[in-house]
């Protein structure tokens, strides 16, 4: 299954756990509301942003090293 399919499956399971009453009762969860979902989405994006910033930093470091070596 492709990555985005797995992401979709995880989202579906989260929604099922919150909005399907029998499962919500067993798991003792309640609807977090709009502000709760906003916090959850923004928090889940933090590792993505961090990873992209790390990749950019590494790319710039590698590019800088290559320029210094070729300039000598």
GROMACS elastic network, one bead per residue, 0.5 to 0.9 nm:
[ bonds ]
;  ai    aj funct       b0    kb
    1     4     6  0.82477   500
    1     5     6  0.60875   500
    1     6     6  0.66745   500
    2     5     6  0.52828   500
    2     6     6  0.65472   500
    2     7     6  0.88892   500
    3     6     6  0.51947   500
    3     7     6  0.63136   500
    3     8     6  0.86871   500
    4     8     6  0.60894   500
    4     9     6  0.85172   500
    5     8     6  0.50360   500
    5     9     6  0.61733   500
    5    10     6  0.87233   500
    6    10     6  0.62480   500
    6    11     6  0.86472   500
    7    10     6  0.51656   500
    7    11     6  0.62951   500
    7    12     6  0.86498   500
    8    11     6  0.50955   500
    8    12     6  0.61203   500
    8    13     6  0.86300   500
    9    12     6  0.50509   500
    9    13     6  0.62005   500
    9    14     6  0.86739   500
   10    13     6  0.51105   500
   10    14     6  0.62357   500
   10    15     6  0.86769   500
   11    14     6  0.51189   500
   11    15     6  0.62243   500
   11    16     6  0.85137   500
   12    15     6  0.51597   500
   12    16     6  0.60099   500
   12    17     6  0.85742   500
   13    17     6  0.60860   500
   13    18     6  0.86566   500
   14    17     6  0.51465   500
   14    18     6  0.63618   500
   14    19     6  0.86216   500
   15    18     6  0.51792   500
   15    19     6  0.58265   500
   15    20     6  0.78428   500
   16    19     6  0.53570   500
   16    20     6  0.52622   500
   16    21     6  0.87280   500
   16    23     6  0.75241   500
   16    24     6  0.80668   500
   17    20     6  0.60125   500
   17    21     6  0.80899   500
   17    22     6  0.87180   500
   17    23     6  0.55611   500
   17    24     6  0.53399   500
   17    25     6  0.89724   500
   17    27     6  0.74436   500
   17    29     6  0.76154   500
   18    21     6  0.75320   500
   18    23     6  0.75343   500
   18    24     6  0.53271   500
   18    27     6  0.86778   500
   18    29     6  0.61559   500
   18    30     6  0.61995   500
   18    31     6  0.59680   500
   18    32     6  0.84763   500
   19    22     6  0.89561   500
   19    23     6  0.81460   500
   19    24     6  0.66651   500
   19    30     6  0.81422   500
   19    31     6  0.71427   500
   20    23     6  0.56928   500
   20    24     6  0.59524   500
   20    25     6  0.86123   500
   21    25     6  0.59821   500
   21    26     6  0.86184   500
   22    25     6  0.52576   500
   22    26     6  0.64154   500
   22    27     6  0.87682   500
   23    26     6  0.50968   500
   23    27     6  0.60977   500
   23    28     6  0.82309   500
   23    29     6  0.86264   500
   24    27     6  0.51541   500
   24    28     6  0.56210   500
   24    29     6  0.51950   500
   24    30     6  0.68730   500
   25    29     6  0.67187   500
   25    30     6  0.85017   500
   26    29     6  0.81339   500
   29    32     6  0.85574   500
   30    33     6  0.87894   500
   31    34     6  0.89189   500
   31    36     6  0.83732   500
   31    37     6  0.89140   500
   32    35     6  0.72167   500
   32    37     6  0.62586   500
   33    36     6  0.53359   500
   33    37     6  0.62822   500
   33    38     6  0.86280   500
   34    37     6  0.52264   500
   34    38     6  0.61055   500
   34    39     6  0.87130   500
   35    38     6  0.50058   500
   35    39     6  0.62768   500
   35    40     6  0.86637   500
   36    39     6  0.51815   500
   36    40     6  0.62356   500
   36    41     6  0.87057   500
   37    41     6  0.60803   500
   37    42     6  0.85025   500
   38    41     6  0.52271   500
   38    42     6  0.60823   500
   38    43     6  0.83823   500
   39    42     6  0.52556   500
   39    43     6  0.59153   500
   39    44     6  0.84800   500
   40    43     6  0.51614   500
   40    44     6  0.61169   500
   40    45     6  0.87214   500
   41    44     6  0.51461   500
   41    45     6  0.63502   500
   41    46     6  0.89846   500
   42    45     6  0.51642   500
   42    46     6  0.66191   500
   43    46     6  0.53553   500
   43    47     6  0.80403   500
   44    47     6  0.66560   500
   44    48     6  0.77395   500
   45    48     6  0.52266   500
   45    49     6  0.63320   500
   45    50     6  0.86686   500
   46    49     6  0.52351   500
   46    50     6  0.61101   500
   46    51     6  0.85488   500
   47    51     6  0.59492   500
   47    52     6  0.85425   500
   48    51     6  0.51274   500
   48    52     6  0.62327   500
   48    53     6  0.86490   500
   49    52     6  0.51824   500
   49    53     6  0.61761   500
   49    54     6  0.85918   500
   50    53     6  0.51679   500
   50    54     6  0.61580   500
   50    55     6  0.86697   500
   51    54     6  0.50811   500
   51    55     6  0.62191   500
   51    56     6  0.86685   500
   52    55     6  0.50691   500
   52    56     6  0.61936   500
   52    57     6  0.86213   500
   53    56     6  0.50733   500
   53    57     6  0.61593   500
   53    58     6  0.86467   500
   54    57     6  0.50974   500
   54    58     6  0.61846   500
   54    59     6  0.85375   500
   55    58     6  0.51572   500
   55    59     6  0.60524   500
   55    60     6  0.85764   500
   56    59     6  0.50674   500
   56    60     6  0.61352   500
   56    61     6  0.85780   500
   57    60     6  0.51682   500
   57    61     6  0.61507   500
   57    62     6  0.85981   500
   58    61     6  0.50352   500
   58    62     6  0.60684   500
   58    63     6  0.84477   500
   59    62     6  0.51383   500
   59    63     6  0.60146   500
   59    64     6  0.84919   500
   60    64     6  0.59865   500
   60    65     6  0.85176   500
   61    64     6  0.50783   500
   61    65     6  0.61540   500
   61    66     6  0.86432   500
   62    65     6  0.50888   500
   62    66     6  0.62065   500
   62    67     6  0.86701   500
   63    66     6  0.51345   500
   63    67     6  0.62294   500
   63    68     6  0.87043   500
   64    67     6  0.51607   500
   64    68     6  0.62613   500
   64    69     6  0.87124   500
   65    68     6  0.52022   500
   65    69     6  0.62593   500
   65    70     6  0.87346   500
   66    69     6  0.51896   500
   66    70     6  0.61910   500
   66    71     6  0.85181   500
   67    70     6  0.52857   500
   67    71     6  0.60162   500
   67    72     6  0.88555   500
   68    71     6  0.51665   500
   68    72     6  0.65877   500
   69    72     6  0.56467   500
